[in-house]
Amino acid sequence: MAPIASLSQPRTTNSSTTMAPPSSSGAGLTAPMASIGVPTEIKRDEQRVALTPDGVADLESQGMEVRIQAGAGLGAGFSDAAFTAAGARLVSAEEAWGAHLVVKVKEPQPEEFGFLRSDLVLFTYLHLAAYPEVGRALLAAGTTAVAYETVQLEDGSLPLLAPMSEIAGRLAAQVGAHLLERPHGGRGILMGGCTGVRPARVVVLGAGSVGWNAARIAAAMDAEVFLLDRSPQRLRQLEADRRGRLVSLVSSSSLIERLVPEADLLIGAVLTAGGRAPTLVEEALVRQMQPGSVVVDVAIDQGGCIATSRETSHTDPVHTLHGVQHYAVGNMPGAVPFTSTEALVSVTLPYILVMAGRGLVEAVTDRPELLSGLNTVHGTVCHPGVARALGVSPRHPMACLQ
């Protein structure tokens, strides 16, 4: 791709002062974006960063200015010196947010709502069904927001969600095994059991990327694993890779009611793209689980699929209800920020390059899956699932861009 054409830059002062935002309301939609900002993530316990030094170098090679908030990469193991060596400019939060395109990991926090504006393009995980107040702030500001989690290919896959789903699924089994140990409040059950003693019984709801990775890791620990999904076709796809004590079953309400009370570890891994996760396990069913059992609700960033879950944090990850430990951290991959950052940037960078280099209207020609990523544009909602969750009427994404 040829270097982008030079655009007039916003007025700048030193990095300790607020930067005037780009003046052209069309920047980003029909024109290239000359500046890309990466703020420090301020969500509780979030250590990931939206770009790596290698990613910065790729963007700089295309003539794009990259602004990294000082210290943004430290939690993920990337120093300020590494970013500056790659060509980035270290700036304040105000200057990072003042760029044409702002790239993040997690949804804006209330303290950041004041940075939202109508000529900003925001590219990040949003999960607006679980965080409707963020949706309202984006609509009020007129911000154009593209959500990683709703970018969808023709085959139905979610390329920007996949790496974090893979990591969260693997962590779910790892966390569950840890919490089942007696010193951590569990029943004192070893995932794989031992000679003459039964292994842990693990029930995984959903056989997407999260569920499959959770089931695969649990089975590798020699646990007894039941993987449930509504799609026989999906289970058939996975059949050739099924190993150990892993049983795949077509999901139904009756089956869930039979299996959950006997589960030592219950992992919720369902997904509704752009919408709120369905509640598959009601509180009465959780009450039937054995004391010391564990629930890991990976779907919590979409509202959760287990009625008794509430969002927790890495600092305080567990709450106990009816004697059952619940782990429902909304940013599970944040526990391994180096791995997660590298995995995230590997899939987002091509989209950042095309959006910044050509503007959104041209970008969706090259990457039509970006249309499904559009959540809000100039005060309207462009994704039907998000619109249902927010209780508003959607517009077609192309109509939003025009």
C-alpha positions, -999 to +999 in steps of 0.1 A: +000+000+000+014+034-009+020+060+018-011+080+026-015+115+014-006+142+039-036+157+057-036+190+076-028+182+112-046+195+142-030+222+162-006+207+187+010+220+219+033+201+242+023+166+254+011+179+288-017+199+273-050+191+256-048+187+218-074+203+196-093+175+178-092+171+140-113+197+124-127+178+095-158+158+102-152+137+072-118+124+083-120+087+088-152+081+068-143+092+033-107+103+038-075+087+052-067+091+088-033+107+093-030+100+130-036+069+151-039+072+189-034+044+215-044+055+250-035+036+282-063+011+292-078+023+324-104-004+330-097-021+363-069-047+360-065-042+323-029-045+313-031-051+275-023-025+249-038-020+214-005-020+195+029-035+197+062-018+187+062-041+156+027-029+147+038+007+151+067+002+128+043-012+101+020+018+104+049+043+104+062+027+072+030+037+055+034+073+065+010+072+094+016+091+127+012+069+157+007+084+192+012+061+221+002+074+256+033+072+278+033+040+298+005+024+278+025-008+271+043-013+304+017-038+318+021-060+287+059-059+287+064-032+261+086-002+271+082+034+261+116+031+245+105+002+223+076+023+210+097+053+203+124+032+186+096+019+163+086+055+154+058+063+178+054+096+195+048+094+233+019+117+243-006+124+270-040+108+272-055+139+256-033+138+226-038+100+221-076+105+222-072+135+199-061+114+169-083+107+139-084+069+147-082+057+183-074+021+188-080+004+222-085-030+238-116-024+260-147-002+259-143+035+270-147+039+307-169+067+322-138+088+328-131+087+291-165+096+278-154+133+276-129+123+249-156+110+226-165+133+197-183+133+163-151+132+141-135+103+160-133+067+147-129+043+176-117+007+170-119-016+201-139-043+219-172-027+229-197-054+240-224-027+241-251-052+251-234-057+284-223-020+288-253+000+275-241+032+292-211+031+268-235+028+238-254+058+251-222+078+254-211+069+219-245+079+205-246+112+224-211+121+211-218+110+176-187+088+176-181+063+148-173+031+167-162-002+151-163-032+175-138-060+172-163-085+184-189-080+157-166-080+126-179-111+109-168-130+078-192-145+053-187-180+069-200-165+103-166-165+119-154-136+141-118-130+132-110-103+158-128-121+186-112-155+179-078-150+195-092-137+227-118-164+228-091-190+224-071-175+253-102-171+275-113-207+269-079-220+278-078-198+309-113-210+319-101-246+324-069-234+341-088-211+365-114-238+372-088-264+381-072-239+405-105-230+422-114-266+427-085-270+450-094-269+487-071-241+497-088-219+471-123-227+484-131-257+461-143-292+468-107-305+468-110-323+435-081-329+411-092-324+375-077-357+364-084-377+395-061-406+401-060-444+400-093-457+415-107-421+420-130-404+396-118-372+378-136-339+380-168-336+359-167-305+337-197-292+318-190-267+290-219-247+275-212-237+239-187-253+214-174-221+198-138-210+202-141-204+239-160-236+247-139-258+225-106-245+239-119-249+275-131-285+268-099-294+251-077-282+279-099-298+306-098-331+287-060-328+284-060-326+322-079-359+321-111-345+334-145-360+324-158-333+300-193-328+285-193-302+257-228-290+248-239-270+217-271-266+198-255-272+165-249-309+155-229-295+125-205-277+149-200-308+170-194-329+139-167-305+128-149-310+162-153-348+162-120-357+146-101-337+172-120-351+202-096-367+227-097-382+262-128-382+283-145-356+261-182-362+252-200-339+228-238-336+232-265-316+214-277-291+240-313-289+253-328-275+285-335-310+299-299-320+293-286-289+310-309-296+340-295-331+343-258-323+340-254-290+359-262-303+394-235-330+389-209-307+376-178-299+396-169-272+371-194-254+349-181-232+321-204-208+303-191-201+268-221-190+246-220-161+222-246-140+205-227-116+181-235-080+192-262-091+216-267-102+251-258-138+260-289-159+267-293-172+303-290-210+301-287-218+338-312-204+362-304-198+399-325-228+410-302-250+391-270-235+406-285-240+440-285-278+433-247-279+426-224-293+453-208-268+478-173-260+466-182-264+429-171-238+405-187-217+378-166-198+352-188-176+331-167-164+302-198-149+286-200-122+314-188-095+290-221-101+271-241-101+303-234-137+313-252-170+305-255-182+342-281-163+362-260-161+394-230-146+377-219-110+382-189-093+368-157-095+389-121-084+384-087-099+384-080-083+418-112-097+433-122-125+408-145-148+428-179-144+445-196-172+462-234-179+461-252-210+473-218-224+482-207-223+445-177-202+436-183-179+406-155-166+385-167-140+360-139-116+351-150-095+322-115-093+307-101-127+313-073-125+286-060-095+306-045-120+330-019-128+303-014-094+287+018-101+267+003-132+250-031-114+245-016-082+231+005-101+206-025-122+195-048-093+193-025-071+172-018-100+148-054-099+137-064-062+141-033-046+123-045-054+088-078-036+095-061-006+112-039-003+081-068-003+056-091+020+078-064+046+085-049+044+049-082+047+030-109+058+054-139+037+064-159+040+032-131+027+010-120+002+037-153-017+036-148-022-001-116-041+006-128-056+039-166-059+036-167-077+070-160-043+086-197-034+079-208-058+106-182-042+129-199-008+127-218-003+159-225+034+159-220+062+133-230+098+140-256+091+166-272+060+149-268+023+156-257+002+127-257-033+141-291-051+146-279-071+177-266-040+194-298-021+185-319-048+201-298-047+232-300-009+234-337-007+225-333+015+195-339+011+157-309+002+136-299+016+103-281-003+075-243+002+079-239+016+044-267+041+050-249+051+082-216+057+063-234+078+036 
